[in-house]
Amino acid sequence: MDISLKGRSAIVTGGSKGIGLAIATRFAASGADVAIVARGREALGAAVKQIQATTNGRVIGAQGDVATAAGVQGAYDQAIAAFGK
């Protein structure tokens, strides 16, 4: 089933590996702008490159720890700055 998410944005936590990476990849493949959030910069960068290589969606990596309010706010701010929504 193909679902178009063109014009939509998503923030995926734990997006650098496993289920989070699979979800972020699927959202990007469906046309969404995707901000993936993870604590580790290296894994985050690799995940962004992987998604960009296999989809046409806009993808950014937002480093942050969603276990803290500041980490959540920082990830949100990065997504807003990148996508304007």
C-alpha positions in Angstrom: 0.0 0.0 0.0 1.4 3.4 -1.0 0.5 6.3 1.3 1.6 9.8 0.4 3.0 11.9 3.2 4.1 14.8 0.8 3.9 18.1 2.6 4.0 16.4 6.0 6.8 16.4 8.6 7.8 13.8 11.1 10.1 13.6 14.1 11.4 10.0 14.8 13.1 9.4 18.1 15.6 6.6 18.2 15.9 7.1 14.5 19.5 6.0 14.0 19.0 2.3 14.2 16.4 -0.5 14.4 12.7 0.2 14.3 13.2 3.9 14.5 15.5 3.9 11.4 13.0 1.7 9.5 10.1 4.1 10.4 12.1 7.2 9.4 13.1 5.5 6.1 9.5 4.6 5.3 8.3 8.1 6.1 10.9 9.7 3.9 10.1 7.2 1.1 6.5 8.3 1.4 7.4 11.9 0.8 7.6 13.3 4.4 10.3 15.6 5.7 11.9 13.6 8.5 14.0 14.7 11.5 15.6 11.7 13.1 16.7 12.1 16.7 19.4 10.2 18.5 22.1 10.8 21.1 25.1 9.7 19.1 26.3 12.0 16.4 28.2 9.3 14.4 25.3 6.9 14.2 22.9 9.8 13.5 25.1 11.0 10.5 25.3 7.4 9.1 21.5 7.0 9.4 20.8 10.3 7.6 23.2 9.3 4.8 21.5 5.8 4.5 18.0 7.3 4.3 19.1 10.0 1.8 20.7 7.3 -0.4 17.5 5.3 -0.7 14.7 7.9 -0.7 13.9 11.3 -2.1 12.7 12.8 1.2 14.3 15.6 3.1 16.1 14.2 6.1 18.0 15.9 9.0 19.7 14.5 12.0 18.9 16.2 15.4 21.2 15.2 18.2 19.5 15.1 21.5 18.4 13.1 24.5 14.7 12.8 24.7 14.9 11.8 28.3 15.3 15.5 29.1 13.1 18.4 28.4 16.0 20.4 27.0 16.8 17.5 24.6 13.2 17.4 23.4 13.1 21.1 22.9 16.4 21.1 21.0 15.2 18.4 18.6 12.0 20.2 18.0 13.8 23.5 17.4 16.1 21.8 14.9 13.2 20.3 13.0 11.4 23.7 12.9 14.6 25.4 11.7 15.0 22.8 8.9 11.5 22.4 7.7 9.7 25.6 8.9 6.9 23.5 10.4 
